[in-house]
Amino acid sequence: MDRAYLLRRSARAALPPPAPPAASPLLLLLLLALPLLVPVLLLPAPTAPGAPLPVPSARLATAREAREAGAVGAVVAAGGRQAPPGGGGAPAGAEAAGGRVPVRAVWPVGPPRAEVVRGWRPPGSPYGRGHRGVDLAAPPGTPVRAAAGGRVSFAGAVGGRGVLVVTLAAPPGAAPRRITYEPVRALVAVGTEVAAGEVVAVTAADAASHCAERCLHWGLLRGDAYLDPLSLLPRRPPSRLLPPG
């Protein structure tokens, strides 16, 4: 074998192995910053000021009546702010003390005064079980009176049920109260000013309503809360025994 070849081979074997290529400084920075970047990338996007917050979906406990309340609440938004289900009641005196305009109120069915077949029962949560109004005994065709004076803000069908909404007067900046009736056939147009006791509708036999063929569902809202409609009516003073003579 050629002696020169053997010498070259021995010289190459004695050389140290080549060093691995040096890592790029930019790559090293990225590797060091990666633990800090991951939490930042996983953070939710910021919400713009004034944008509505996402609302988690939930199943309604009482399917039929809760759907009706939600649909009517959405319709009421056409005359003001949207009213999702839920909320609590307040007496009529508290309305005036809180800056509300006092109203003269009457029973929407009668005289004689209609029987309350189901009272107001506020739900424990916005989507909870309850009854967001008062059901008054009234067969189809019964005249319905405005429980208080105000402006008709909606008159039409919602989910197969006739609905009438009357918005009451309120001081500037205050959320107005709104009275709802269903199932009804409206006798007044949107924008009409009505007085307490004026006939504004007749009850209807809409099968989509839980009150079909038997009652009138009477509701009251203020802002985004459902209230007890009976709180509109004046309270009778307690009975007292008078001395004879």
C-alpha positions as CSV (number, residue, x, y, z in Angstrom):
1,M,0.0,0.0,0.0
2,D,1.2,3.5,-0.8
3,R,3.2,4.9,2.2
4,A,2.0,8.5,1.5
5,Y,-1.6,7.3,1.7
6,L,-1.0,5.6,5.1
7,L,0.6,8.8,6.5
8,R,-2.4,10.9,5.4
9,R,-4.8,8.4,6.9
10,S,-2.9,8.4,10.2
11,A,-2.9,12.2,10.3
12,R,-6.7,12.4,9.8
13,A,-7.3,9.9,12.6
14,A,-5.2,11.9,15.0
15,L,-7.3,15.1,14.4
16,P,-10.1,15.9,17.0
17,P,-13.7,15.4,15.8
18,P,-15.4,18.5,14.3
19,A,-17.3,20.7,16.7
20,P,-21.1,20.9,16.2
21,P,-22.3,24.1,14.5
22,A,-22.9,27.0,17.0
23,A,-26.6,27.7,17.7
24,S,-28.0,31.0,16.4
25,P,-28.3,33.7,19.1
26,L,-31.9,34.4,17.9
27,L,-32.8,30.7,18.3
28,L,-31.4,30.7,21.8
29,L,-33.5,33.8,22.7
30,L,-36.7,32.2,21.4
31,L,-36.1,29.1,23.4
32,L,-35.5,31.1,26.6
33,A,-38.6,33.3,26.0
34,L,-40.9,30.4,25.1
35,P,-42.0,29.7,28.7
36,L,-43.0,33.3,29.1
37,L,-44.8,33.5,25.8
38,V,-47.1,30.5,26.2
39,P,-49.2,32.0,29.1
40,V,-49.6,35.3,27.2
41,L,-50.8,33.4,24.1
42,L,-53.4,31.5,26.1
43,L,-54.9,34.6,27.7
44,P,-58.4,35.5,26.4
45,A,-58.7,38.5,24.1
46,P,-59.6,41.8,25.9
47,T,-63.2,42.9,25.7
48,A,-63.8,46.3,24.2
49,P,-65.3,48.9,26.5
50,G,-69.1,48.8,26.4
51,A,-69.2,45.4,24.6
52,P,-71.7,42.9,26.1
53,L,-70.2,40.1,28.1
54,P,-70.9,36.6,26.9
55,V,-73.8,34.9,28.7
56,P,-73.6,31.2,29.4
57,S,-76.4,29.1,27.9
58,A,-78.7,27.3,30.2
59,R,-81.8,25.1,29.9
60,L,-85.0,26.6,31.2
61,A,-86.5,24.7,34.0
62,T,-90.1,25.2,33.1
63,A,-89.9,24.9,29.3
64,R,-93.2,26.4,28.1
65,E,-93.7,29.3,30.5
66,A,-90.0,30.2,30.6
67,R,-90.0,30.3,26.7
68,E,-93.0,32.6,26.9
69,A,-91.4,34.8,29.4
70,G,-88.2,35.0,27.4
71,A,-90.0,35.8,24.2
72,V,-92.1,38.5,25.8
73,G,-89.0,39.9,27.4
74,A,-87.3,40.2,24.1
75,V,-90.3,41.9,22.6
76,V,-90.5,44.4,25.5
77,A,-87.0,45.4,24.4
78,A,-88.6,47.0,21.4
79,G,-90.1,49.6,23.7
80,G,-87.0,50.0,25.9
81,R,-84.4,47.8,27.3
82,Q,-84.4,44.0,27.0
83,A,-85.8,42.2,30.0
84,P,-84.4,38.6,30.5
85,P,-86.4,36.5,32.9
86,G,-85.8,36.8,36.7
87,G,-85.9,39.6,39.3
88,G,-88.0,40.5,42.4
89,G,-91.0,42.6,43.2
90,A,-91.5,45.9,45.0
91,P,-94.6,47.5,46.5
92,A,-96.3,50.4,44.8
93,G,-95.2,52.8,47.6
94,A,-91.6,51.9,47.0
95,E,-92.0,52.9,43.4
96,A,-93.0,56.5,44.3
97,A,-90.3,56.7,47.0
98,G,-87.6,55.6,44.5
99,G,-88.4,58.4,42.1
100,R,-91.1,56.5,40.1
101,V,-94.2,58.3,38.8
102,P,-97.2,57.2,41.0
103,V,-100.0,55.7,38.9
104,R,-103.7,55.0,39.2
105,A,-104.1,51.3,38.7
106,V,-107.2,49.0,38.2
107,W,-107.7,45.3,37.7
108,P,-107.3,44.5,34.0
109,V,-110.3,42.1,34.0
110,G,-113.6,43.1,35.5
111,P,-115.7,44.3,37.1
112,P,-116.5,42.0,38.8
113,R,-112.8,41.4,39.7
114,A,-111.4,38.3,38.1
115,E,-110.2,35.4,40.2
116,V,-106.5,34.9,40.4
117,V,-105.9,31.4,39.3
118,R,-102.2,31.5,39.7
119,G,-100.1,34.1,41.5
120,W,-96.7,35.7,41.0
121,R,-93.8,33.5,42.1
122,P,-90.4,35.0,41.4
123,P,-87.7,32.4,40.3
124,G,-84.7,31.9,42.4
125,S,-82.4,32.6,39.4
126,P,-82.7,34.2,36.0
127,Y,-83.4,30.8,34.4
128,G,-85.0,29.2,37.4
129,R,-88.5,27.7,38.0
130,G,-91.2,30.2,38.8
131,H,-94.2,32.2,37.5
132,R,-93.3,35.7,36.1
133,G,-96.8,37.2,36.3
134,V,-100.3,36.7,37.5
135,D,-103.0,34.6,35.7
136,L,-106.5,36.0,35.9
137,A,-109.5,33.8,35.1
138,A,-110.8,35.0,31.7
139,P,-112.3,32.9,28.8
140,P,-111.6,33.9,25.2
141,G,-113.3,37.2,24.2
142,T,-113.1,38.8,27.7
143,P,-112.4,42.6,27.5
144,V,-108.9,43.5,28.9
145,R,-108.5,46.9,30.4
146,A,-105.3,48.9,30.8
147,A,-104.2,48.3,34.4
148,A,-102.5,51.8,34.3
149,G,-102.2,54.7,31.9
150,G,-99.4,54.7,29.5
151,R,-98.3,54.3,25.9
152,V,-98.7,51.1,23.8
153,S,-95.2,50.1,22.9
154,F,-96.0,46.7,21.3
155,A,-99.1,45.0,19.9
156,G,-98.6,41.8,17.9
157,A,-97.8,38.1,17.9
158,V,-94.9,36.5,19.8
159,G,-94.3,32.8,19.3
160,G,-97.9,32.2,18.3
161,R,-99.4,34.2,21.1
162,G,-100.9,37.7,20.9
163,V,-99.1,40.2,23.2
164,L,-99.8,43.7,24.2
165,V,-97.2,45.9,26.1
166,V,-98.1,49.3,27.7
167,T,-95.1,51.4,28.9
168,L,-95.7,53.7,31.9
169,A,-94.3,57.2,32.3
170,A,-91.0,57.5,34.2
171,P,-88.8,60.4,35.3
172,P,-85.8,61.1,33.0
173,G,-83.1,58.5,33.3
174,A,-85.3,56.1,35.2
175,A,-86.2,52.7,33.8
176,P,-89.9,52.7,32.9
177,R,-92.3,50.0,34.1
178,R,-94.0,48.0,31.4
179,I,-97.3,46.0,31.6
180,T,-97.8,42.9,29.4
181,Y,-100.9,41.0,28.6
182,E,-101.2,37.7,26.7
183,P,-102.8,35.9,25.0
184,V,-104.8,38.8,23.6
185,R,-106.0,40.5,20.4
186,A,-105.1,44.1,20.6
187,L,-107.7,46.8,20.0
188,V,-105.2,49.7,20.0
189,A,-102.2,50.5,17.8
190,V,-98.6,51.0,18.8
191,G,-98.0,54.6,20.0
192,T,-101.6,55.0,21.4
193,E,-101.8,56.7,24.8
194,V,-104.3,54.8,27.0
195,A,-105.9,55.6,30.3
196,A,-106.3,53.3,33.3
197,G,-109.5,51.2,32.9
198,E,-109.7,51.7,29.1
199,V,-110.4,48.5,27.1
200,V,-107.3,47.8,25.1
201,A,-107.7,44.2,24.0
202,V,-109.8,41.0,24.3
203,T,-108.4,37.6,25.5
204,A,-107.7,35.1,22.7
205,A,-107.6,31.3,22.5
206,D,-104.0,31.0,21.4
207,A,-102.9,27.4,21.8
208,A,-99.2,28.4,22.2
209,S,-100.0,30.2,25.5
210,H,-100.2,28.4,28.9
211,C,-103.3,30.5,29.5
212,A,-105.1,29.3,26.3
213,E,-108.9,29.0,26.7
214,R,-108.9,29.9,30.4
215,C,-107.0,32.9,31.6
216,L,-105.1,36.2,31.0
217,H,-101.4,36.3,31.9
218,W,-100.7,39.8,33.3
219,G,-97.1,40.8,33.7
220,L,-95.1,43.7,35.0
221,L,-91.4,44.6,34.3
222,R,-89.1,47.4,35.3
223,G,-85.7,47.6,33.6
224,D,-84.5,44.0,33.4
225,A,-86.6,42.6,36.3
226,Y,-90.0,40.9,36.4
227,L,-92.3,42.4,39.2
228,D,-95.5,41.4,40.8
229,P,-98.3,43.1,38.8
230,L,-100.5,43.2,42.0
231,S,-98.0,45.8,43.4
232,L,-99.5,48.3,41.0
233,L,-102.9,48.2,42.8
234,P,-103.7,50.3,45.8
235,R,-103.5,48.5,49.1
236,R,-106.7,48.4,51.2
237,P,-106.3,49.7,54.8
238,P,-106.9,47.0,57.5
239,S,-110.5,46.6,58.7
240,R,-111.3,48.2,62.1
241,L,-114.2,47.7,64.4
242,L,-116.0,50.9,65.1
243,P,-117.9,51.6,68.4
244,P,-121.7,51.4,68.1
245,G,-123.7,54.5,67.6
